[in-house]
Amino acid sequence: NFIGVNAAGTAALANGGNGIYAPNRVTNLRIGTNGDGVADVEERNIISGNGSNGIVVDGWTNMRLTTSDHIIAGDVPRTTASVSAPQVDFYDSGNVGSWGVNHMIPGERGDYYVLQATGTIQVNTAGTYSFALGSDNGGRLRIDGSDVIVYDLGNRPFAENFGQVTLSAGSHTFELVGYEQSGGASFEVSVAVGGGISAPVTETNGWRVLGATNAHPQIALAGDVTATAYYPDPGDLQMKIAGNYIGTDVTGTAALGNGQQGVYLRYRTEGVVVGTDGDGLGDAVEGNLIANNGGDGVLISHVGTNYNRVAGNLIGTDVSGTIAMGNGSRFNDGGVVINNGAKSNLVGTNVDGISDQLERNVISANPRGVVIDYAGTDNNTIAGNYIGTDITGTSAIGNDSHGVVIWQNIGNIIGGTESAARNIISGNLGAGVWMGGSGATANTVQGNRIGTDASGTFAVPNSSAGVTLTVPGNLIGGALPGEENLISGNLQAGVLISGSAAQNNVIQGNRIGTDTTGTAAIGNGTGVSVVSSASSNDIDSNLISGKVGDGIAISDADNNSISRNLVG
């Protein structure tokens, strides 16, 4: 198919929105070739020139009260988390509402989930009472099983709706059901004595949050409220996006970019393969060409967007893999971006011995190469890719800034101990690997070649440091065979550890400034540089040679350890 282009595939004839949009648990969808060896090239889609994204997959976006009831009832697969609280005031992020209590919504939070809060109201004086339901986004308040307030018009900032009910003295059950679509979330129930009371929801206007310590004597929360968050779990979508040209013309050599992302996986999407599935059948034709798009080449985003795979693609080059085309119009765009709580995704090879080299992505000529961004975006793996070079791994087609960025997240792996997991991270105009942001810790960089060609015999420099650390507790290299990185040829330091937050990092077992054999020089500007109050870092058992400047430079940085290295 030609989607967003003319019949010849040579000029844009745009759809105003996305080229392909697959929301709400679409399973077993194939976009492109099946790789069976029969007409594989003819099965290619040209998905270019569209006003928004090339391809969007949403695991779950259907949120209204009817859907919420089905999720609560278990009609939709979901996970749950519960908490008890003394007030009906729950918060995720965004607008904090009318009260300052803000109990954290239990579980993973993020987007597209349901909150149910239940409890008992004690009425000491029979009469009519006003209730306010504050919600971001929609919600419903029931008392004794009857609707008192309903707002079901979808996504909105925090706002309040009002209702009233006449209650007898005694105990009455209540249920709050609220749903979160995207952005922040906040849910509150407030009560005032008498009917017809509305905004503003303040104490001076007679309102109290349900469960307030200064509750009305006539009506109050009896005991705690039980809140349960329900998170839809679409499961493994078993979807494949393979063999397409996304952002180029039919030849793969001219730009016809989509306005935003090339491929966008979001909102609890799981089990999508973008590129080759590595099953040994047709893997060479299953990679996508993803270039010239206005945003990221591939964006994997939001809590619950887990266990997806990007493999065997050309992301930012032309179809030959040797000419820069790029993705992204902003400095913070990237070839592949994983952010906002997406976890356990794989970019590159799974190192199973089947088609490992064909699972390699070439990720070059983008503003940034691979970006793992924001807290909670944990346990992702980047393995076996060429990041900043051409398809041969011998010439630079650098990303405009860093090759790999880790920002505020935990437990990500760059490389691996098997040779197939080795990334070539070279030719970038910033650092090869850059880690920053509060909370970026327990990340591992092993087995890579950073600043050299694929053979590890000559320089393809990154313009800044090979590895930059401004955060604590990360491992560069290791003590076991295969864990060492080759960090050579970079124009500044091989490894730069900088800033007071950069503590307790381990730089171990690497070859820094040599070729892969350790016998020839491919110097960095400096071998290892520790500066600007970085402390308690361990530089151990490295070969640090061939440098242009100092082997190890320590400046304004106390309490670091240098041991068992070969320097010079």
N, C-alpha and C positions, 0 to 999 in steps of 0.2 A: 504494500500500500504506500501511497504518497500522501502524507498527512501534514498539511500546512504549506505545501508547495504546488507549483503548477504541474501539468501533466507530463512535462519533460523532466521534472525534478531539478530544474535549473534556476528557478526564481521563487521567491516567497509568494504564497497566496494564502495568507494567514487565517487560521482560526483565532478568534479573539481571546479564547481561554486556553486551556491545556490541549496538547495534541491528543493524549489518551489519559482518561481519568478512570481509576478503578477503586471505588470506595466500598467500605463495609463488607469485609470478609469475602471478597472475590477469590475463589480458590481455583487451582489448576489452570490458571490462565497462562498462555504462551503468547508473548509479543515478539515476533520475529521467527527465526529458524528453529526447527526441531533437531538440527544437526544429524539427520539420519543418512546423509550422503546423497539424497535425492533432491535436486533443485534447491539446495540450501541458499545459494546467492539470490535466487528468485524470491525466496521467502523473506528477504530483508525488507523492513519498512524504512522509508525516509521520513523522519519525524522532525521537521525543521520549520523555522519561520513563524511558529505560533506565538501569540501574544503573551502567554504566560509560560508554563512549564512544558517541556517535551512530554514527559510521562509522570503522573502522580499516582501513587498507591497509598490509600488510607486504610489502615486496618480496621478502624472503628471511628465513625463520626456521627452516627445516628443517635442523637440525644434529645429526647423529649420525655414527658412524664409517662406516656404509655410505654416507651422503650425502657425507661427507668424501672417501671414496675416489672417488666419481663426480666430485666437483669437481676433485680432483687429476688425474684421468684426462682431464678436458676434456669430460665428458659434459654438464656444466652450463656455460653461458657464465661466464667469470671473467677477472679481471685478476690479475697476479702481481707480486711484488716479492721480491728475494732478497738475502741477506747471508751473509758468512762470519764465523765467530766461533770463538774458541779454547775455549769451554766450551758445554755444553748447558744453558743457563740463559737463557731468553727471557721478556720482560716487556712488557706494554702499560701497564696501570695496575692499581691495587688492591693485593692482597696480594703482597708481593715474594717469598714463598716462603721456603725454608730457607737460601738462599745470597745473598750480597750482590753477585753479579756483574751479573745483570739486563741482558743485551744487549737493546736495543730491537727488538721485532718489526718487520720491514721493512714499508714501505708505509703505507697510510692508517690501518690499525688500526680502532678503533671496535668494532662488534659484528658477529657472524655472519660468521666467516671461519675458515679452516683454516691451521694451521701444520704444515709437514713439515720435519723436520730429519734429515739423513742424514750418515753418516760411517763411520769404521772404528775398531774397538777392537783394540788390540794386547795379546794375552795372553802374558805371559812365563812364567807358571807355570800349567800345566793344573790345573783344579780347579773347584769349585762356587763361584759368586759370587751375591750378593744384589744386586738392583736395586730402586731406588725411582723411581717415576714420579710427580712432583708436577704437578698440573694444575688449572687453573681455565679451562675447565670439564672436558670429557672428553678422553680420550687413549688411546693404544696404543703400546706399545714392542715392536718386533720385533727379534730378533737372528738373523742368517742366514735371514731370511724366516719365522721362526716366532714366534708370539705368546709373549711373556714376561709382560706385564702389559696388562690391558684394563680400562678404566673407561668405560662408555657409558650412564650414567644421566642425562645431561643437565646442566642448569645447577646449579652448586654453587660455593661459595667454594673457595679453594685448599686442596687436601688431597692426601695421598700414598697410593699403592697399591704393593704390594710383590710381588715374584716372585723366583725363583731359577733359574739355569741352569748346567749343567756345560759348560765350554768347554775345548777343547784348546788347546795352545800354538799361537800364530800369529795371523793377522789374521781378524777377524770383522766383517761389515757390520752396521750397525744402522739402524733407521728409527723416529723418533718422529713420530706423527701426533697433533696436538691440535686440538680445535675450541673456538672461543670463541662463546658465545651472547650474553649481555649482561653489562654491568658491566665489571670488570677482567679481565685475562688474565695468566697466568703458567704457564710450562712448564719443568720441570727433569728431568734424569736424573742419578741418583746411583748409586754403586756401593760395595759393601763386600765384603771378602774373607771367604768362607765362606757357608754356607747358613743360611736361617732368621732373618736379621737384619731387624729392623723398626724402628719408631719408638723414640726420636726420631732424625730424620735430622740428625745432628751429627757433627763430627769426633771428639768424645770417644766416640761410640758406633760409631766405625769407618767412617763414611761419608765419601766425597769426591764432590763434583760431578764429573761426567765432563768431563775437561779441566782439573782442578785443577792448579795449579802444584806442589802437594805431593802428587801422585798416588801411589797405591799402587805399589810396585815390581812387583807381580805383574800389574797390569792398568791400562791407561791409554788415553786417546784418542790415536789416531795422526793427527796433523795437525789441520786445522780441521774444523769441522762446517759444512755448507751448509744454511741455513735458507731456505725459500721460503714466503711467505704467499700464500694463494689467496683472492681476494675475489669472491664470487658477484656477477655483474652481470646482474640480471634484464632490463635494457634498458628500452626505452620500452613501458610497459604499455598505452598508448593507452586510458586509462580516463577516463570523464567522470562527474562528480557534479554534476547540474544540476537546477535548478528545485525543490529540496526545501525543506521547512520542518524545520529541525533544532534542536529545543529549544523549540518553541512548539506551541500547539494548531492546529487546522485553519484558524482564521481568521487566524493570524499576529499575534494581538494579546494573547494570554494565555500566561503562562509554564508550560511543561511540560519543564523542562530535563533533559538527560541529566546523569548524575552527574559525568562528567569532561569530556573534550574533545568539542566538536561534531564536528570532523573531525580525524583523526590519521593523518598519513602518516609512516611510519617504516621503518627497517631496509632501506635500499637501494631505496626506492620511487622510480621515475622515470616521467615522462610522464603524470602525473595532472593533469587540469584540474578545479579546483573552481570551478564557475560557468560563465560564458560562454566558448566557444572562439573567439569573435571572427571567425567565418568569414563573417559577413554573413547567416546563415540562422538565424532564431529567436533571435538573441542577447538580445533584450529579455526573454525568458521563461526564460532558462537560469541566471540568477543564483539563488543559494540565500539563504534567510533563516536566519541562524545566530545564535541568541540564547538567553540564559538558561541556558546550560550551566555546570556547576560548575567546569570548568577553562577552558582557552583556547578561543576560538572555532574557530580552525584552528591546529594544531600540526604543524610540519614538522621532523622531528628525525632525528638520527643520521647518521654518515658514510655517504656513498653515496646519501642521499636528495636527489637533484639534479634540476634541470630540470623541476620542477613549477610549476604556475601557479594563482594564486588571483585570479579576475577577476569583476567584476560582481555581487558579493554585498553584502547588508546584514548587517553583522557587529556586533551589539550594539544594534540598533534594532528596532522593530516593523516590520511589513510596509510601513507608509507611509514609513518612513525618517525620521520626525519625532519619535518618542517613544522615550525611553531604555528599554532592557530589559537590556542588558549581557550579558557572559559573565564567568565567573571569580568565585571566592569568596576568593582570596588576593591580596595586594598585588602579587605578581610574576606573576600571570596576565596574559594579553593577548588582544586581538582576533585578531591573527595573530602567532604566535611561530615563529621559525626558529632552531634551536639545535643544539648538539652535533655540529657538523661538516657540517651540510647546506649545500650550495653551489648557486649558479647558479639559484636559484628566483626567480620573478617574481610580485610582488604588484601587480596592476593591469594597465595597458595595455602592449602590445608596440609601440605607436606605428607600426603599419603602415598607418594611414589607413583601416582597415576597422573600424567599430564601436568606435572608440577610447573614446568617452564611455560606451558601454554596458559597457566593460571596467572602469570605475571601481568600486572598492569604497568603501562607506561604513563606516568602522571607528570606532565611537564608543560611549561609555558603558561601556567596559571598564576594568579596573584600569589597564592600559596599552594603547596603541594597537597599534603594530607593534614587535616586539622581535626584534632579531638578536643572538643570545646565545652566548657562549663562543668560545674560540679555535678556529680552523678553520672557522667558519661564515662563509665568505667569498664575495664576488662575487655577492651577491644584489641584486636591483633592486626598488625600491618606487617606482612611477610612476603618476601620474594619479588618485590616490585623494583622498577627503575623509576626513581623520583628525581627529576631534573636533568635527565639525559635523553638521548634518542633511543630508538628501539634496539640498537646494537650495544648500548651501554658504554660507548666510547667517545661520544661527543656531547657537549652541553646543549640542552635546550632548557635553560634554567627557569624554574619558577621565580617570580619577581621578588619574592621575599624568602621565607624559610621553606625548607623541604618538608619537614614534619614539625607540627606544632602540637604540644600538649599543654592544655590550659585548665587548671583547677580540678584535675581528675586523677583517679587512682587505678592502679593495677593494669595499665595498658602495656602491651608488649610490642616492641619495634624490633622485628627480626626473629631470631631463634637459633637454636644450636645446630640444626641441620643445614647443610649448604643450600638446599632449595629455599629455605626461609630467609636467606640473605637479601636484604635490600641494598641497592646501589643508590646512595643519597648524595648526589654530586651535581655540580654545575649550577647550584641555586644562588640567587643574588643576596640572600641573607645567610643564616646559619643552616647547616645540614639538619640538625635536630635542635629544637628550642623548647624548653620547658619553663613555664611561669604560672603565676596566679596562685593565690592562696589555696592550699589543699592538694596541689599536684604532688603526689608522693607515691612510693611503692610502684613506680613505673620502671620498666626494664628495657634497656637497649643492648642487644646482644647479636653478635654474628654478622654485623653489617660492614659494608665498605662505604666510608663517608669521606668524600673528597677525591676519590680515585675512579678510574674506569672499572668495568666489570671484572677484568682480570687482576686488578690490584697491582698493576705494574707501572702506571703513569698517572699523573695528576689530572683530574677534572675538578678544579677547585670550587668549593663553596666560597662566596665572597666574604663571609664573616667567619665565625668559628665553626669547627666541625660539629661540636655539641656545646650548647649553652644551657647552664643550669642556674636558675635564680630561686629554686625551691628546695625543700629538704627531702632526704630519705629515698633517693632513687639510685638504681644500679646501672652503671655503664660498664659492660663486660662481665667478668666472672672468673671463677677459679678453675672451671672445668674445660676440657677441650671443646672447641666449637663456640664457646661463649664470648671469646674475644672479638672486639671490633678492630678493623683496620681504619684508623682515623688519620689521614695523611693528605697533604697537598692543599690544605685549606689556607686561605690568605691571612687569616688571623690565628687565634689559638686553635690547637687541636681540640682541647676541652677548656671551656671557660666556666668557672664557678664564681658567681658574683652576687653580692648583696647579703644582708644580715639574715635573710630567710634561708639562704643556701647552706644548710647544715646536714651533717650525717649522710651525705652522699658517698657512694663507694665507686671509685674509678679503678678497676682491677683487671689485670691480665691482658690489656690491650696493646696493640702495636700502633704507636703514635709517631708518625713522621717517617715511616719506612714503607717498603713494598710488602707484599703479602708474605714473602719469605723471611723478612726481617734482615735482609743482607744489603739492600740498596736504599738510598735516601729518596724520600718523596716528602720534603719538609713542609711543615706548617709554619706560620709566622712565629708562634711560640708553641712549645709542646703542651703544657698544662699551665693555665693561669688561674690563680685563686686570689680574688680581690674584693675590696669594698665590704669588709667585715664578714665575709663568709667564714664559717668556723666549723670545727669538728668533722671535717671531711677526711676521707681515707683514700690516699693515692698509693696503691699497693700492687707490686708485681707486674708493672707495665714495662714495656720496651719503649723508651722515649728518646728518639734520635733523629738525626737528619734535619733538625729545626733550622730556621733562618735566624731566629733570635734565641731566647733562653729555652732551656729544656723544661724547667719548672720555675715559674715566677710567682712568688707570694708577696702581696702588697696590701698593707692595711687589713690583714686577715690573720687572726690568732687561733691557736689551739687546733691546728690541722695536723694530720699525720702523713708522713712520706716514708715508705718502707719497701724494701725488697725490689726496687725498680732498677732497671738498667738504663742509665741516662747518658747519652752521647756515644 
